[in-house]
Amino acid sequence: MSRVTAVNLDEVDWRILAILQAEARISFKELGHRIGLTGTAIAERVRKLEDEGVIEGYNVNLNREKLGFPVMAFLKLRVNAEHCKHLREQSIALPEVIEMHRVVGSEYYILKIVLPSMQHLEAVLEKFLQFGAVDVSIVLSTTVDRKRLQKQSSETR
């Protein structure tokens, strides 16, 4: 696992990030008005946060169900070392795979997938069984989704 040095942020930076996570399309002028800075000062701070890699991009959140993908599942794979590269390549190539994580524990990889139907889930599973054991967890509901990152108090660190 690579080590990334955390960037020191002040309270204003954290406030900017909180608002941008909720409203990425807000103007610098409006953001500055809410925080008590000029639009120019906000633009400079945001550019610095982008340059430091704190802000990696701006995204659109899509409703998967309205787009025809009502089924979401997690695949937990135990894979032999010789299959890892091919598994990663296949996961990148399949549009159903929206996240892939290498983890420590009884599984080696956890994949988050979205699908139009249970029949489609079966077809996708067939593609992964060649790599080793696969456990499936179908999501019934989501309690926390895309939770915003926020400054943590010193007691939780």
N, C-alpha and C positions, 0 to 999 in steps of 0.2 A: 504494500500500500504506500503510495507516495505521500509525502508530508507537504502540506501547503501552509505557509505562514499566514496566520489571520491578520487582516488589516485592522488597524486601530481606527475606530469610528467614534465621532462625538455624538452627542444627543441629537444635534441637528441632522447629521447624516442618517441616523436611525429613523428620525421622523420623516425625512425624505423617502427613505426606503419603504416605510410603512404605507405612506400614501401612494407611492408608485406601484406597489404590489396590489393595491386595491383598485387603482385608477391609472393604468399605464399611459393612457392617452391624455392625461391632464396637461395643460400648458404650463410652461415654466412660470409664466406670470401668475396664474392662479395658484400654483404650488407655492410660489414665493409669498403670495398674499396670505395663505393659510399659515405659513411658518413665520412670517415676519421678516422676510428678506426680499431683495429685488429679484426680478426674473433673471437678470444677468448673473447675480450671485448663485442662484439655483442652478443655472445652466453650467457654470463653472464647477460646482460641486458634483453635479450629475456626470459631467464629462470626466472628472477625476475618478469617480466611482466606476465608470465604464473602463477607463484606462487601467485601473488597478485590478480589473476583473471581478469586482464585486457585483456589478450589473453585467450579466452575460448576454442579455437580449430582452426583447419585449415580445410577449406571446399573446395569442388569441386562445381562449379556452372554449373548446367545442363541446356540445352536448352529444355524446356518443349515441344515446338512445334515439334522438331525433335524426341522427344520420344513419340509423339502421343497424346499430351494434348494441342490442340490449343485453347481451351476455358478456360478462367480464369474469375472468378466472385467473388464478395464479397457478403456474406449473412449477413444481419443485423437482429438480432433476439431480440425480446422483449419476455422475458421468465419469467414465474411465478417462484418464489423462490423455490418452491418444485421440479421444473424440472432441476435446475441448475446442480446438481451433475450428473444426467443421461445425460444431454446435453454434459457436459465435457467428460464423459466416451465415448459417441458415437463419439464425434469429434476426440478424440484420436484414436479410433479404425478405423475410416474411412480413407483410404489412399488418398482420394480426398482432405481432409482438410490439408493444408500445414501451416496454421497459425490460431491461435485463440486468440482473445484479449477480455478481459473484460474491458468495457469502461463506462464512465459517459456520460449521454445524454439520448436521446429518446430511444436508443437501449441499451441492456445490454451486448451483445456480437457481435463481428464482426469476421467472418470467411473468410479466403481467401481459395478458392478452385480452383483446376485445373481439367479439364475433357477432355475426348476424343471427346465429341459431345454435342449438345444441348439436344438430347434425354436423354443423361446421366445426364445432369443438372436436368431435370425434375424428374428423379428417385431419385437423391440425395435430391432434395427439399422435396419430399414426406417423407423422413426419418426425416426431421427437422420440418415439420408442426405440428407434435404431441406436440411440446414444446411450441408453441405459434405463434405469428405473425412473418412472415419472409418477409423482403424486399430484392430484388435481384438487384445488379448492375453488369452488364456484362462489362468486360473490353474491350474497342475497341482498345486502344493502351496504351503503357506505356512510359512516358516521362523520369522518373527517376526510375531506378531499381538498387537495391543493392548499393546505394550511400555510399561511404566510409566515416566513421567518421573522423573528423579532429578537430584540436584545433580551438576553437571559440575565436574571439577577445572579449575584455572586453566590447565593445559597444553592442554586441549582447546578453550579459548575463543579 
